Amino acid sequence: MLILTFKKIKDIRDEEGEEKPLLNESHVFDLTAILFVILAFIAFFGISAPIFSNIVLDQNANPTQREFFNTLTYPFTMILLIIIGICLPYKAITKRIGAKKYISIAGVVLLLSMILACFSPGPEFDVINHSSEFYESASGFTQMLGSLSLLSFVPVFIFALAAIIYRFVIDIRSIKDKKKMIKPVGITLIHLGTIMLLLGVITSQSFDLTYRFTYAESDQDEIIYINTAHLDDYGTTKDCSDKPMGLQLISDDQGNLIHTQSTNDRMVKDLTKYAYHVNLYKGSKLISSGKVLYWTELHDENLDGHLDNVEWTKIMDDENLLTSYHVKYGGRTGNSHLFVVKEIPFISFVWIGALIMCLGVLLVAYHQYLFTNVDIGIREVQPRISQQRTGSTAVKYEQMIRDELK
């Protein structure tokens, strides 16, 4: 991709016979494409590497830890946000304040990000969890990168968002034809969706909280609270005593915590699925409601008529705009029921951002289709008009000569 991009830049210069400035639309588009390709490759490699090891190399490989993704994507994400902030409104804003001043503003934003990278309010703000095996086995440079704070994203996110809004406002003021607003709206949606997607990925991966509940049958219909949340699987915890998480199990009409519901699926043992009706509280406020299912399936793995009991669970998934809650049933110990509750911030921004990006791409493509056809029509009609005009003039000139000869 890098080789093809630089070759394209060289070909353009050779064809036009002139040097283009570094910050032109073609170069910025190519660089942005390269960054997206790198980020996509990191995600694909991280997800597919364990599968490749299990299937091809016949080696048991654990799923790739999120520290791997955080470390490799951090610098490229920073560069991408800075490029959006600098290049999107570059032409319009440099006409007003000049290129040097605008680059200076971008430099101040970058400097502020570097300063904030040195301040970490808590372990959840670190790029890499210091308690993870990945961090302990990493090189010195990787550990240094992993010690940076995610607060460094705040200035560049604000900078990029301000650039998107400024570019959109300038386009609205300068374009009088409403039909031609389709492309600026599409471009704005693409960049806004990118911002939302990146924000959702970063916050949902780094600031999710896990609560582990043990709900005794004697606590029936009561709300039990937990003041400590787990930040990871390595024992790092966070005190949530100011707003503890509460779990309540609602019993059925007969006073049973476990609800039953029939099913027509013959693979389900006794044709019955079991459910817990759950309420989640943040302090005294009800924040989520739903049900957690579990059942036993009869599975003939070897196709020999011997059925094995396989337990399945279906988590309660309540996705809100800002925070999503997942509740999973973890089995029983004696007279107690075990549950794992995950609180994930901004995970919905990932899907919303992706949809907004797709909508923006469709709008830009529609604009190209609409006005490219119009331009082609104009180019086809203009020669005909010229020919007609030329033909008409020639006929008049010939008639004038004939009259003079007569």
C-alpha angles and dihedrals in degrees: 000000000000092000093048091048095051090044089053091051091049092048091052091052092047092050096047095038093221140093114253121211117261094243101058127131096254095052094043092050091051093048091048090050090051091052092050091049091052093048091047091049092051091051093045094046093047093050099040101040096077091045091050091049093051097045105033105024094032091227125137106238125180119233113274111270118240089238087071092057094042094052098048098039097045099081095040092049090051091051092048093053092047091050090051091050095048105036106035097071095019099119096044098043097043090057088061105038103010132249096271094055093048093049087049090055090051088050091053090051090050091048091051089051090052091051093049089048087071095057120075116178091194144349091272089066094060117103088226126029106245091213094058125104089234092062094045093052096040126106122260092258092051091049090051090050090046091053092062118108125246087224085085088077093063099078095044092047090053091044093052093045091050090050091052093050093045092051091049093049091050091050092050092052096045101044115073098174106083092205090061090057089079094084097047090048090050093049090049092050092049093054094039090051090050091053092049093047094051092045091051094049095048098045097040092050098044107031104041116126129210125207123191115205131192107196114194120208088236088065091064112162090355125122114240119195134210121202097190127070127192117233095192144348093272099076100267109145139184129214111239098170091126090062109012122193115246130201126197127183115206115214124219127247091280092052096255120142091209114069120203129214128181124234136191092221104116091200090067112092113248088356088267133123122194127219141188116211105219136196121189123203134193102204104315095333121102106230105168143012133187145106136276116214132204132171143159122248128200107232126185099199097172095037090234098122093261110125122209124201111240119186119219131187133193115206125224104249115191110172117190128178097262105017134024126202126207122189121190129186112236102187132256138291112195108306094345130095119215124217136175116209121193123195110200120184123213095354088135088061088071093061095036091049092049091050092048090050091051091049090051092051091051091050093050091047091049090050091051091048094047100047098033089060090048091051091048090051091050092049090050095048097045096065090049091052091048091049091050091048091047092047093049092050092048092052092051092048092050092050090050092053091049091052091050092049091051 
